[in-house]
Amino acid sequence: MSLTIGVDVGGTKVAAGVVDVHGKVIEKLKRTTPAARPDDTADVISEVVLELLDRYDVTAVGIGAAGFVDETRSTVLFAPNLAWRDEPVKKRVEERIGRKVIVENDANAAAWAETRMGAARGQQDVMLITVGTGIGAGVVLDGRLYRGRWGSAGEPGHYRVVPDGRLCGCGNRGCWEQYASGNALVAEARELARRSPSAAVRLLQLGGGSPDGIDGPAVTHAAREGDAGALSCFEIVGGWLGHGLADLTAILDPGCFVIGGGVSEAGEMLLGPARAVYESSVTGRTYRHLAEIRQAELGPDAGLIGAADLARQG
């Protein structure tokens, strides 16, 4: 059986796993990411891969990284949470491990995994939207990963939905992820607590009595208890998510959206409002097919599994 290794490189951890042709993770290891020095990060990736190579016969290695990856899938042009700037990751890791390496954006890798082995199995035109601290995305069109001319496609979190809106970490204002992300969910809950404490009693309890103490898990916890204030926050953020999906449908016409990321674990509390707004907002909705909106299935291993499968594909 052909085995490959997938590596998911984030700002705080490196996760590497041996993956079979069905997407099953046979063994997984984790290490802390030394994010400040590019060579140290490459060393940690290589060390964890070499440890797995001691126990498994592996044909290739795929590395998923949160950042812009060039069109040759070799160089990380920019990684916001790592010190990688025009970093030749493929070359550095191949020299250390003696195996073929491909490098891919982590959301692209996750989109590939969910299309091949997860929530979008059987679909040919898929867009994965990861709703976490911000918004990430990956696009599969006609059964192929769409990377754009320069390898940097799939960043809808930074298209602007509100002119001169909230300031985004990218430097622009009004980006989608400022309204439909984990940060946006927390911002809505804190604003509710400041504006109307009587409507946010449970949120304030979970936040230690202060609006600034309210975090994402607290909002989800309160919403699962049926708290009206927390559920209203999910209605707002889910609505913004639905508006964005409607705009993406007008551009790409996918058959399926897969919603992943930490906030997606709230399930229908997020996806229900998103579907309702999506279905009422899509251009020409009376005369066209609407994309399905599904919750991701592969969880935090999606990027690792996708990177491993892309390495197998070559």
HELIX and SHEET records of a PDB file:
HELIX    1   1 PRO A   38  LEU A   53  1                                  16    
HELIX    2   2 VAL A   89  ILE A   97  1                                   9    
HELIX    3   3 ASP A  106  MET A  117  1                                  12    
HELIX    4   4 PRO A  156  HIS A  158  5                                   3    
HELIX    5   5 TRP A  176  GLN A  178  5                                   3    
HELIX    6   6 GLY A  182  ARG A  195  1                                  14    
HELIX    7   7 PRO A  197  ALA A  199  5                                   3    
HELIX    8   8 VAL A  201  LEU A  206  1                                   6    
HELIX    9   9 PRO A  211  GLY A  213  5                                   3    
HELIX   10  10 GLY A  216  ARG A  224  1                                   9    
HELIX   11  11 ALA A  228  LEU A  252  1                                  25    
HELIX   12  12 GLY A  262  ALA A  266  5                                   5    
HELIX   13  13 GLU A  268  SER A  281  1                                  14    
HELIX   14  14 ARG A  285  TYR A  287  5                                   3    
HELIX   15  15 GLY A  299  ASP A  301  5                                   3    
HELIX   16  16 ALA A  302  GLN A  313  1                                  12    
SHEET    1   A 5 VAL A  25  THR A  32  0                                        
SHEET    2   A 5 LYS A  13  VAL A  19 -1                                        
SHEET    3   A 5 THR A   4  VAL A   9 -1                                        
SHEET    4   A 5 ALA A  60  ALA A  65  1                                        
SHEET    5   A 5 LYS A 100  ASN A 105  1                                        
SHEET    1   B 3 PHE A  68  VAL A  69  0                                        
SHEET    2   B 3 VAL A  76  PHE A  78 -1                                        
SHEET    3   B 3 ARG A  85  GLU A  87 -1                                        
SHEET    1   C 5 ARG A 144  TYR A 146  0                                        
SHEET    2   C 5 ILE A 135  LEU A 141 -1                                        
SHEET    3   C 5 VAL A 126  VAL A 131 -1                                        
SHEET    4   C 5 CYS A 256  GLY A 260  1                                        
SHEET    5   C 5 GLU A 292  GLN A 295  1                                        
END                                                                             
